[in-house]
Amino acid sequence: MTTTDQRELIVVRAGQRNTNSGPDFLFAQLQLDKMTWAGHVEMHIKSSDWYAHNHHTDKAYDNVILHVVWEEDMPVFTSDDHPLATVVLRDFTDKTLIQRYQGLSTSDLWIPCADRIKHIDRFKQMAFFDRLYVERLAQKTKVFQQWLDQTANDWENVLFIALAKGFGLSVNGLAFAAIAQSIPFSVIWKTQDHEELEALLFGQAEMLKAEMDDAYLEKLQKKYRYAQHKLQLKGVNEKVKFFRMRPSGFPTIRLSQLAQLYAHHSQLLDKILEGDPQKNVEEVFRVSTSDYWSTHHVFGKEHTKRNKGLSKSFLDLLIINTLIPFLFCYYKAHGISKTDDLISWASSIQAESNSTIRAFSSLGVSAASALDSQALLELKNAYCDQKKCLSCSFGQEFIQT
C-alpha cells in the first residue's frame, strides 16, 4: 500500500487493539519509504472525523503515526501542524468484496448465509465451533463475577446460586437464583437436614402458605416460621411458576432435589474439584427427592410412589449450562489451564434440541455434541442476529471466495 502522499507503507507490527479511549491501535510499528516509525494508529470512515472527534486537541493522539480511512475528504494535520500520514483503504479494496459483504449484511434470510452455510468444510466448522464455545463460556461467566462481588468471592456460595438457577432452568431460573441469594449461605452450608433445607427453599419460594390437612406441609411451615424469624429473611420478588410444566419438572420437585444435594454434600465445590470433575459430578449428582415428594408433585395430592432422581437429560443441561461455565470461570480466576478439558467434556455430551438447533440442521449444519449446539446458539445470537459477518469465520470465507 501507499499513503496519500505516495510513500510506500509496510505494516511491521499491527499493534494492540484498544477497546478503551484513545487511538484504535497502540504500539504499532510501520515502515514509510523504508523509514521505521513506532506509535499509534487511528481509524475513521472519513478523514474529517479526526476533527469531528476533536482528536486534534487531544494529547492522547499526539503519537498517532498513521491515519487509516475509507475516504479522504480533507487533509489532516497533527497538533504541531505536520501532515498526518494517511492511507485510504477504498483505493486498495476489491469492489467484489464490498458487494459480497453488502449481500450478506442486507440479507433477509434467517441467517445472512442461510443459502450457503452448508458448503462450509466440516474441519473449518469444528475449529470455529471451539472458538464460539469458549466465547459463550466467557459470556456466561459475567453473572458469576457479579455474584462473586456480592458474596466477597465466596465460590461455594456462588456455586449454590448458580446451581439453584440451573435447577430452575429457563422458566424458574431467575426465581430460584433469587431464592438462593435470599438465604445466608452459612445456613445452607451448616444444615444437613433435608427438611430444614426444604423449609427454607419452599418458604422463600412462597409455597408454604396453603392451608390443608397435610402433616408434611405443616412440619415445613413450622420449621420455616422459626427460621424466618431467626434469620430475618426477606421476601423474593421473583415468583416460581408451574404453568405449562411437566410434573417431573415442577418447582416443588426441583427444590427438593436441590435440598437433597446440599443435605448430602455441604462442601460441594471441593467434592467436584477433587480428582476428575467429570467423574465426580456423575457420582455427586445422583440425588433424588425426599420421601414425601416420591409420592407427590404438589402438597396434598398423593400418587403412586416413584423415584424422582435427576434424569440424564436434566443433568446434561445442568452440566452444559451451569457446571462447565462455573468451572471455566473458577479455573480462569485461579490461573488453572483446563479449558481443553472442559471442551472435551462438552464434546462428550449429547447435543441440545431446540428450535435454533433444528433450524441450523435444516440448513445442513448439524450439532454432533453439546459443544456444537452451544456454539450454534452463540453463532446465531452474537453473530448472525447482529449481522457481524466480518467477525465470523464463515462470513469471512463467503466474502473472500
N, C-alpha and C positions, 0 to 999 in steps of 0.2 A: 504494500500500500504506500501511498504518498500523501503528505499533508497538503493543505490548500496552497501553501507557498512552495510546493513541488519538492519538498525534502523527502527522501526515502525513509520509510518508517518500518522498523523491525521491533516486535514486542519480545523482549528477552524474558521478562517475568511479568505476568499479568497483575500481580499484587493480590491483596486480600479484599474480598467483597466487604464493604462497610454497610452494616444494617442500621447504624446509628446516624446521628447528624454529622455533616461534613462530606468530603468528596466520596464518590461512589466506590472507588478502588484505591486502597492505600498501599504505599511502599512498592510501587511498580518500578520496573527497570526497562527503559527503551533505548533504542539507537535511532537518532535522527541524523541522516547523512554520515553514519558511522561514528557519530559522537554519542557517548553514553550519557543518559540522563536518569536520575533517580528521583522519584517523587510520587505524586498522586494523580489520579485520572478522574475527570468528571464527565458524565454523560447526559445529554439532553436531546429532545426531539429537534428543536431549533436552537441555533447558536444564541439568539436573542434571549433565551431563557436564562442565560448567565446573568443578565442584568435584571430580568423579571424576578429572579430569586435573590437578588441583592448579593450575589457572590463577590462582586467587585468591591464591596465594602467589608467583607468578612475575612478576617485574618486567617481563618481556618483553610482558606482556599489559596493562600499565597504560594504554597508549594505544589500547586497543580502544574504538571508539565505537559499535559495533553487534554484537549477538549474533543470528545467523541460525540458527533451529532449526526442526525439523519439528513438535515439540510442546513446550509449556512445562509441565513437571511441577513446577516450583518457581521462585520469583523468584531472580534473580542480582544480586549486588552487586559493585562494584569493590573494590579493596583499601582504598580510603578510604570504604567503606560507602555509596557512591552507587548507586542502582539503574541497572543497565546496560540501555540501550535495546535492546529485543528485538522481532524480527519473527518471527511463526510462519507458516512457508510453507504449512502444511496449510490455513490459512484462505483462501489465495489460489490454491490449485491446483485445477484442474478434475479431478474424480474420474475422468472419462473417460480422461484422460492416464495416470493411475495404472493403470487397468485395461488399457490398451493396452501399457504398459510391462511389466506383470506377465505379459501374454500372451506377450510376446517372451522375457522372462527365464526363464520356466518351459517354454519350447518344447523338445520333444524331437526336433525335426526336425534334418536335417544341419546347417543353419544356422538361427537363430531365425526368419528371414523367408523361408525357402525357398519358401513358398506365395505370395509377393507380390513378390519382388525383381525379377521380370521386368517389372513395371509401372513401374520407375524410368525416368524420362526419360533418353535417351542423353546429352544435354548435361550433365545432373547427374552421370551416371556418369563421364564424362570428367573433369569438374572434380575429383571425389573421387578418381579414379584417380591424377591428378597428385599430389595430396597424399599418398596412400598410397604411391606410388612413392618420393617423397622421404623419407618416414618409413622405408621399407625400406632405402634407401641409408644413412640415418643409423644404422640398426641394424647394418648390415654394417660400418660404419667402426669399430665398437668394437674389433674384433680388430686392425685396423690400428694403432690407438692403443697397444694392448698391445705390438705388435711394434716400434713406434717407441720406446717406453720401453726395450725390451730392446736396441735397436740404436743408442741415442744419436741418435735422429732421422735415421737413415740411410735416406732414401727409396728409394734404389736397392736396398738390401738388403731393405727391406720389400716392394718390388715383386717381387723374386725369390722371397721366401717366399710371397707372395700368388699368383704365377703357378704355383709348384710345387703349391700347394693346388688351384688351378684345374685344372691338368693332371690331377690325381688324381681330380677330380670327387667325387661323394658316397662312392664305395667306398674310394678311396685318398687322398682329400684330406688327411686328418689325418696319415697316414703320410708323404706327400710333403712336407708343411709341416715335419714334424719332421726329415726328412732335410735339407731346405734350411737349417734352423736349426742343424743339427749341423756344417755345413761353414763355416769362416770365409769371409765373403763376399769379402774381399780376394783370396782364391784364385780364386773364381769370376770375379771382375772382371778379374783379370790373365791367366787362362787362356783361350786362344783355340784350343786343340787339343781337338777334339770327343772324341777317345779318352780324354784325361785327364779331361775333364768326365764322360764316361760312367763311367769307372772310379770316380770319386768318388761319383757318384749311385748306381750299381749296387752298389758296395761298401757304402755306408751303408744301402742297402736290403737287404743280406744276400742278394744274388742272384749272388754270385761264388763261392759255396762249393762248387759242384758240381765233381766230378772226372770229366772226359771228354776225349776226343781232339778238341779244338776250339781251333784256333790263336787265334781272336779272344778267346775266353774266357781263355785262358792269358795273352794280352797284357794284358787288362784286370786280371787277377789280379795280375800283376807290378807294373803301374802303381799299383794300389790299395795293395798291401803297402807300397810305398815311401812313398806319400802318407800312409797311416795312421800309419806310424812317424814320419815327419817332422812331421806336424801334430798328432800325439797325438789322433786322432779317437776320440770316444766313440760307443758304440752307440746305437741308436734303439729305444725301447720299442715304438712302433707298427710293426706288420708289414704289408707290402704283400700284397694279395690278388689272385688270379687267378680265384677261384671265380665261376662264372656270368657271365663276361665274354666279349664278342666278342673274337676275336684282335686286331682293329684297335685295341681299347682296352686291351690288356694293359699292365701297368706297364712292361714292357721297351720297348714302342713309345713310350709317353708320356714316359718318362725320356730316351729317345734324342732325341725331338723337342725336349724342353726343353734338352738339352745342345747340340743344333744351333742353337737360338735364341740361346743365350748365346755359343756359339763364333763366331757371326757378328755379334752386337751386344752388346758388353760394357756400353756406356753406354746401356742400353735406354730408360731414362726420358727422357733427353734426346732420343732419336730419336722417341719418341712425342709429346712435348710440342712439338716444333719444328713450327710451322705448324698444320696441321689434324690433330688426333689421330686422328680417324676415318679419314682417308685414310692416315695413317702406319701405323696398326695393320694395315690391309689389306695394305700393302706389306711391313712388317717381319715379319709372322707367316706369310709364305709360306715355311715351312720344312718339311723332311721329316726322315726318319731318316738315320742314317749308312748307308753301303753295305751293311754286314753285315745290318742289320735290314730292308733291302728284300727280303731272301730268307729271313728268319727271323722267327718270333714268339717263340720261346724259344731258348735256347742248344742247339746240336747238332741241330736239326731244320730242314732246309732245304726251301724251297718255291720255286715259280716267282717270278722277280723281279717286283715291282710297286711302284709309287710309294705311299708312305705319308705323304703330306703331311697337314697339318691340313685336315680337311673343313670345309665352310662351316658345317654344323650344330654341329660342335665349337667352331669359332672364335666362333660366335654365343653359345654358352654361356659361353665364356671372357670375351667382352666384357660380357655382361649380369651375370655373377656375380662377375667379378674386376676387369676393367679400368675399367668405368664407376664401380663403388663406390670403387675406389682413387683415380681422378681426382676424384671428388666429395670425398673426404677431403683430397686434396692441394690442390685449389682452395680449400676452406674454410680449411685451415690457413694458406694464403698470401694470403688475402683476395682471391681472384680470383672474380669473379662470372660463372660459366659453367654454372650449374645448368640454365638453359633449353637450352643446347647439348647437355647430357647427356640431358635429357628428349627432345629431338628425335632424338638418336642412338638411344635405346632405342625410340622410336616407329617407327624405320625397320627394326627387326629383327623377324623373324617370331616370333610367339608360341610359347612353350614348350608342349609337350604332356605332361601328366601327369594323374594321377587327379583331383587337385583342380581343374585347369582343365576337364577333361572333365565333372566333376560340376557346376560352375557353368554350363557350356554346356547341360547337360540342364535346368537351371532357367531358361534363357532369357537368360543373361548370357554373351556370348562375348568372347573376347580377340582383338582385331584386331592386336595387336603384343606385343612382349616387355614393353613398359611395362605393358600391360593385364594380362598373365599374372603379372608380378611384383606388381602392385597387388592382384590377386585372392588371391595367396598371402599377402600381408600382411593383407588383409581377413580371410581365414579364420583365420590364426594369431593375430593381435593383437587382433581384434575379435570375430568370431563365436565362436571357441572359448572366449573369455574372457567371453562374454555382455556385452560393452561396447557395448550398443545405444545408450546415451545419448551416447557419444562418436562414434558412427558417423553419418555424414551420411544414410545410408539409414534407419537406425534412428530418427533424429530425425524424418524425414519420416513414417515409418509411425506414430509416436507422436502426431504433431501433426495428421494428416489421417485 
